[in-house]
Amino acid sequence: MKFTMIISTAVLAGIATATNPNGGPCAHAEQFECGVLEGYNNGNPFAFWCASDNKIVVARLCDCPSCCTLIDDFKSYTCL
């Protein structure tokens, strides 16, 4: 799961210093991912759905640096 977060972070690094990642690129279509984007959500992770066109749809903002977890083979997430 941490590996996925690292990949997502690398992909998200390609987004300009936007404050909202919605519509930005993502790596794994049709599944949830966790990502971190500098300047967004106070540096905390967020869970997002990677749509079929590989675009981000933010699902939830997490409240702590390590609380975004992917579950059920990337079909869901939790921010605990």
Residue frames as a rotation matrix with the C-alpha (Angstrom) as fourth column:
MET 1
0.568 0.823 0.000 0.00
0.823 -0.568 0.000 0.00
0.000 0.000 -1.000 0.00
LYS 2
0.402 -0.506 -0.764 2.85
0.110 -0.801 0.588 2.39
-0.909 -0.320 -0.266 0.72
PHE 3
-0.625 -0.628 0.463 4.26
0.495 0.140 0.857 1.51
-0.604 0.765 0.224 -2.71
THR 4
0.003 0.724 0.690 1.03
0.979 -0.143 0.145 2.68
0.203 0.675 -0.709 -4.34
MET 5
0.798 0.292 -0.528 1.16
0.460 -0.860 0.220 5.91
-0.390 -0.418 -0.821 -2.40
ILE 6
-0.124 -0.924 -0.360 4.73
0.143 -0.376 0.915 6.53
-0.982 0.062 0.179 -3.60
ILE 7
-0.636 -0.049 0.770 3.74
0.756 0.165 0.634 5.92
-0.158 0.985 -0.068 -7.21
SER 8
0.412 0.878 0.243 0.72
0.896 -0.439 0.066 8.18
0.164 0.191 -0.968 -6.87
THR 9
0.571 -0.279 -0.772 2.86
0.274 -0.822 0.499 10.89
-0.774 -0.496 -0.393 -5.33
ALA 10
-0.556 -0.827 0.091 5.28
0.316 -0.109 0.942 10.67
-0.769 0.552 0.322 -8.25
VAL 11
-0.368 0.515 0.774 2.43
0.910 0.028 0.414 10.94
0.192 0.857 -0.479 -10.73
LEU 12
0.672 0.701 -0.240 0.89
0.739 -0.654 0.162 13.84
-0.043 -0.286 -0.957 -8.83
ALA 13
-0.005 -0.760 -0.650 4.21
0.453 -0.582 0.676 15.67
-0.892 -0.291 0.347 -8.85
GLY 14
-0.703 -0.255 0.664 3.58
0.705 -0.128 0.697 16.28
-0.092 0.958 0.270 -12.54
ILE 15
0.418 0.876 0.240 0.59
0.859 -0.467 0.209 18.47
0.296 0.119 -0.948 -11.76
ALA 16
-0.300 -0.482 0.824 1.49
0.190 -0.876 -0.443 22.15
0.935 0.024 0.354 -11.59
THR 17
-0.957 -0.154 -0.245 1.30
0.263 -0.107 -0.959 23.71
0.122 -0.982 0.143 -8.16
ALA 18
-0.300 0.937 0.176 -2.46
-0.174 -0.236 0.956 23.55
0.938 0.256 0.234 -8.35
THR 19
-0.699 0.120 0.705 -4.51
-0.715 -0.103 -0.692 23.72
-0.010 -0.987 0.158 -5.21
ASN 20
0.273 0.847 0.456 -7.02
-0.680 0.505 -0.531 21.19
-0.681 -0.165 0.714 -6.48
PRO 21
-0.712 -0.680 0.175 -5.92
-0.389 0.590 0.708 17.88
-0.584 0.436 -0.684 -8.03
ASN 22
0.188 0.849 0.493 -9.35
0.168 0.467 -0.868 17.06
-0.968 0.246 -0.054 -9.52
GLY 23
0.954 0.247 -0.170 -8.91
-0.137 -0.142 -0.980 16.37
-0.266 0.959 -0.102 -13.22
GLY 24
0.139 -0.977 -0.160 -5.17
-0.961 -0.172 0.218 15.80
-0.240 0.123 -0.963 -12.92
PRO 25
0.112 -0.156 -0.981 -3.49
-0.627 0.755 -0.191 12.61
0.771 0.636 -0.013 -14.15
CYS 26
0.288 -0.074 0.955 -3.45
-0.826 0.485 0.287 9.34
-0.484 -0.871 0.079 -12.21
ALA 27
-0.562 -0.792 -0.236 -1.77
-0.810 0.471 0.350 6.01
-0.166 0.388 -0.907 -12.82
HIS 28
-0.987 0.123 0.104 -4.28
0.122 0.992 -0.022 3.20
-0.106 -0.009 -0.994 -12.25
ALA 29
-0.597 0.800 -0.059 -7.68
-0.650 -0.439 0.621 3.57
0.471 0.409 0.782 -13.94
GLU 30
0.247 0.897 -0.366 -10.81
-0.378 0.437 0.816 2.28
0.892 -0.063 0.447 -12.22
GLN 31
0.211 -0.124 -0.970 -9.40
0.800 0.591 0.098 2.03
0.561 -0.797 0.224 -8.71
PHE 32
0.994 0.096 0.058 -8.80
0.035 -0.760 0.648 4.11
0.106 -0.642 -0.759 -5.61
GLU 33
0.051 -0.998 -0.034 -5.40
0.661 0.060 -0.748 5.56
0.749 0.015 0.663 -4.83
CYS 34
0.728 0.008 -0.685 -3.88
0.569 -0.562 0.599 7.64
-0.381 -0.827 -0.414 -2.05
GLY 35
0.182 -0.687 0.703 -1.85
0.763 -0.352 -0.542 10.69
0.620 0.635 0.460 -2.95
VAL 36
0.285 -0.200 -0.937 -0.05
0.667 -0.661 0.344 13.68
-0.689 -0.723 -0.055 -1.52
LEU 37
0.257 -0.177 0.950 0.27
0.802 -0.509 -0.311 16.96
0.539 0.842 0.011 -3.36
GLU 38
-0.634 -0.580 -0.512 2.34
0.765 -0.566 -0.306 19.81
-0.113 -0.586 0.802 -1.99
GLY 39
-0.970 0.244 0.006 0.11
-0.243 -0.969 0.037 22.74
0.014 0.035 0.999 -1.09
TYR 40
-0.161 0.952 -0.262 -3.08
-0.519 0.144 0.842 20.65
0.839 0.271 0.471 -0.96
ASN 41
0.712 0.575 -0.402 -4.79
0.049 0.531 0.846 19.43
0.700 -0.622 0.350 2.23
ASN 42
0.722 -0.476 0.503 -2.00
-0.691 -0.448 0.568 20.86
-0.045 -0.757 -0.652 4.40
GLY 43
-0.273 -0.906 -0.322 0.39
-0.922 0.343 -0.181 18.24
0.275 0.248 -0.929 3.01
ASN 44
-0.324 0.254 0.911 -1.77
-0.478 0.787 -0.389 15.36
-0.816 -0.562 -0.133 4.26
PRO 45
-0.980 -0.060 0.191 -2.82
0.116 0.607 0.786 12.55
-0.163 0.793 -0.588 1.92
PHE 46
-0.167 0.964 -0.207 -6.14
-0.834 -0.250 -0.491 12.32
-0.525 0.090 0.846 0.14
ALA 47
-0.466 0.148 0.872 -8.01
0.328 0.945 0.015 9.37
-0.821 0.293 -0.489 -1.29
PHE 48
-0.190 0.421 -0.887 -9.13
-0.794 -0.597 -0.113 9.60
-0.577 0.683 0.447 -4.89
TRP 49
0.486 0.403 0.775 -10.76
0.246 0.789 -0.564 7.57
-0.839 0.465 0.284 -7.61
CYS 50
-0.663 -0.644 -0.382 -8.74
-0.301 -0.237 0.924 7.19
-0.685 0.727 -0.037 -10.79
ALA 51
0.352 0.920 -0.173 -11.42
-0.489 0.022 -0.872 7.39
-0.798 0.392 0.457 -13.47
SER 52
0.576 -0.041 0.816 -11.40
0.509 0.800 -0.319 5.36
-0.640 0.599 0.482 -16.68
ASP 53
0.839 -0.285 0.464 -9.74
0.290 -0.487 -0.824 8.29
0.461 0.826 -0.325 -18.49
ASN 54
0.021 -0.873 -0.486 -6.93
0.942 0.181 -0.283 8.34
0.335 -0.452 0.827 -15.87
LYS 55
-0.285 -0.014 0.958 -8.17
-0.102 -0.994 -0.044 11.57
0.953 -0.110 0.282 -14.30
ILE 56
-0.902 -0.157 -0.402 -8.35
0.374 0.182 -0.909 12.21
0.216 -0.971 -0.106 -10.54
VAL 57
0.131 0.909 0.397 -11.65
-0.117 -0.383 0.916 12.56
0.984 -0.166 0.057 -8.72
VAL 58
-0.801 -0.484 0.353 -10.94
-0.367 -0.071 -0.928 13.40
0.474 -0.872 -0.121 -5.07
ALA 59
-0.032 0.779 -0.626 -13.00
0.334 0.599 0.728 11.20
0.942 -0.186 -0.279 -2.75
ARG 60
0.901 0.317 -0.296 -11.85
0.361 -0.169 0.917 12.29
0.241 -0.933 -0.267 0.70
LEU 61
0.187 -0.830 0.526 -9.25
-0.453 -0.548 -0.703 14.41
0.872 -0.107 -0.478 2.46
CYS 62
0.402 -0.137 -0.905 -7.37
0.678 0.709 0.194 12.59
0.616 -0.691 0.378 5.22
ASP 63
0.924 0.142 0.355 -6.45
-0.111 -0.790 0.603 14.31
0.366 -0.596 -0.715 8.48
CYS 64
0.619 -0.747 0.242 -3.03
-0.330 0.032 0.944 12.87
-0.713 -0.664 -0.227 9.28
PRO 65
0.027 -0.724 -0.690 0.19
-0.953 -0.226 0.200 12.20
-0.300 0.652 -0.696 7.34
SER 66
-0.866 -0.450 -0.218 -0.08
-0.495 0.835 0.240 8.40
0.074 0.316 -0.946 7.32
CYS 67
-0.521 0.714 0.468 -3.78
-0.252 0.395 -0.883 7.66
-0.815 -0.579 -0.026 7.58
CYS 68
0.285 0.606 -0.743 -4.78
-0.938 0.019 -0.345 6.99
-0.195 0.796 0.574 3.94
THR 69
-0.624 -0.433 0.650 -5.00
-0.366 0.897 0.246 3.24
-0.690 -0.085 -0.719 3.45
LEU 70
-0.240 0.503 -0.830 -6.21
-0.920 0.155 0.360 1.33
0.310 0.850 0.426 0.41
ILE 71
-0.500 0.160 0.851 -8.30
-0.456 0.787 -0.416 -1.78
-0.736 -0.596 -0.321 1.10
ASP 72
0.356 0.724 0.591 -10.10
0.054 0.615 -0.787 -4.54
-0.933 0.312 0.180 -0.79
ASP 73
-0.179 -0.537 0.824 -7.62
0.855 0.329 0.400 -4.66
-0.486 0.777 0.401 -3.68
PHE 74
-0.940 -0.311 -0.142 -7.86
0.241 -0.897 0.370 -0.90
-0.242 0.314 0.918 -4.29
LYS 75
-0.382 0.881 0.278 -11.67
0.637 0.034 0.770 -0.98
0.669 0.471 -0.574 -4.43
SER 76
0.789 0.614 0.033 -11.97
0.380 -0.529 0.759 1.14
0.483 -0.586 -0.650 -1.29
TYR 77
-0.349 -0.879 0.325 -9.99
0.208 -0.411 -0.888 3.26
0.914 -0.242 0.326 1.15
THR 78
0.649 0.483 -0.588 -9.99
0.717 -0.131 0.684 4.45
0.254 -0.866 -0.431 4.73
CYS 79
-0.027 -0.615 0.788 -8.61
-0.056 -0.786 -0.615 7.58
0.998 -0.061 -0.013 6.39
LEU 80
0.911 0.332 -0.244 -7.97
0.187 0.195 0.963 6.36
0.367 -0.923 0.115 9.94
